[in-house]
Amino acid sequence: MTGDVMDSGMERVPPQDLAAERAVLGSMMQSDAACREVIEILEPNDFYRPAHATVYALICSMAVVGDPVDPLTVIARLRREGEIDRVGGPGYVQGMWQEVPTAAHAAEYAETVRECAARRALIEAGTQIVQMGHERTGESGEAGERAVELVRAARDRGRALRDEPLTYLDDFLAAKDDEPEWVIPGVLARWDRLMLTGGEGSGKSLLLRQTLMRTAAGLHPWCRARIQPKRVLLVGPVLV
């Protein structure tokens, strides 16, 4: 009987690492850099212990608006929101900060937490698939499609967040746009298309020919500047 229970996996504890979860939160209370690293890796529901998820969500909300994050500020915010007792009290929060060996390894702690969460998601998907197989409701093909969706969701858990890391507003504003590969500087970039419109006899063809001639001669068509000469091709209209 015992062997059957163990083989079915009913007594197994879901993958989790509470020490790594505490280390993540403690690191975030020690270092602003750790906060930025961890936020790009984890979501609140990646934590196995709900109290840890609560603390993490609160720290993230403080960090993204630039509020100071340390044990005192976190405890004060938890008190204001009525969550301090539910997460274990001030001593528990202070202890997470004190027991971290080094905040420099925050990303590694976070990856451990994320890996456990991904495995729990896979177990949950498998459990749902087994239940669907036993229910015998609906078409088997539909159940199979749903099973594929569940497995894909477990596989891709958090992938978008990791593939596209967060960009902070000050970094975004400070970043410069990439310089395009100009054919005619400031006018036409490679793979771009320039369209001229106007009424009949307004000079479209003349402007086009002058632009091409000056570009081929190494002269900017619209200002007094030298440019790298380009090879050009003019295809005229077909007269019927």
Secondary structure, DSSP 8 states (H G I E B T S, - for coil): -HHHHHHHTTT---S--HHHHHHHHHHHHH-HHHHHHHHTT--GGG-SSHHHHHHHHHHHHHHTTT---SHHHHHHHHHHTT-TTTTT-HHHHHHHHHT-S-GGGHHHHHHHHHHHHHHHHHHHHHHHHHHHHHH--S-HHHHHHHHHHHHHHHHTTTHHHHHS----HHHHHH-------EEETTTEETT--------TTSSHHHHHHHHHHHHHTTB-TTSS-B--------------
